[in-house]
Amino acid sequence: MQTEWQDRQEMVRICRMLHLKNLVAATDGNLSVRMGENLLVTPSGVNKGFLREEQILIADQEGRVLEGEGHPTSEMAMHLAVYRLRPEVGAVIHAHPPVTTAFSIAGMSLEDFVLPEVVLSMGVIPTAAYATPTTAAVPQSIQELIGRYDALVLERHGALTVGSTLMEAYNLLEKMEHAALVILTAIQLGKVQTLPPGEVSKLFHLRFSKGQSGV
């Protein structure tokens, strides 16, 4: 089990990776990590590429700041909803991956089975209906999906991934955006060929037999 300072260091490292990988821009995005009965959470209005360990806040399960200066992420209600619905989740990431977000703006889903490694690691990538950012509509929009899936597209609003650790959540996000880029490239080349149903069934059997998380 990591110490609080190790969790803070990992949050800073992941934020820098999100920034370097173009998964967030400027002050976009937010992260949280479960820490006993409380949460470590990124502050609002801070560029994630330049976040420092001491800027990370400690908040309780109601979103009240217990330690640190500033306000928690404006999407705190979404994070709290995930932890309430998924007691086993240890970390939450919300980012704005550009290709993934563009698919949702175009009304195109990432649910088709195209890449075998995505089926094995993520299963289905559903899209939550649009909800006005920073409002109570956001946690409501994910409620029916987050109980079954570890990675969601948020229509016009990026993506949400969860994991038992922050690295698990980050890996899902990076893989989601990579899949979106591959599918976009296939569309530009002329056609997306989905996996045959028999192969999809085989991949899901492998997924569940290996105890992969999510659906």
C-alpha positions, 0 to 999 in steps of 0.5 A: 500500500502506498503512502500519501506522498507516493500517491501524490507523486503518482498523481503528478506523474500521471497528470504530466503524462496526460499533458504530454500525450495530449489527453488534456489541455490547459486546466482541463481534466481531473484525477482522484485517488481513494485514501482510506475514508478520504480522497486525494483530488486535483484542484480546480484551475491548475494546468495538469502538466505543471501540477505540484504534489503540494497542490493536491487536495484532501477531500472527504466523501462529501467533497468537502476540502479537509486539507490544502488550498483552493477548490477541488475539481468542478467535476467532484460530484462525478468522482464521488458518484463513481466511488459510491457506486463502485466501492472497489474503485481506487482511482478515477480519471476524467480527461479530454482525449481529442480523437475520442471526443471527436467521435462523440461529437460526430455521433460515432460510437467506439462500441464496435469490436475492431481491435482484439486487444481492446476487447480483451482489456476493455470489452465494450466502450459505451458513450454516456449521453451529453450532460452539461459539464460541472452540473449534477447532470454529469453524475446522473449521465454515467449512473447506468453505465459506470457500474458495468464498465471501467471506461466511458466516452462522455459525449462532447466531454471527453472520457472517464476511466476507473481502476483499482489503481491510478495506473490502471485507470490511466492505461485504459484512457491511453488505450481508448484514445489509441483505439479511436485514432486507429479507427479514425485512420481506418475510416480515412483509408476507406473502411473499418472492418469489424471482428467476426462474431466468432472471434469476438466470442473467443476474445470475451471468453479469454477475457473472462477466463483471465479475470479481466476487470469490467465488462 
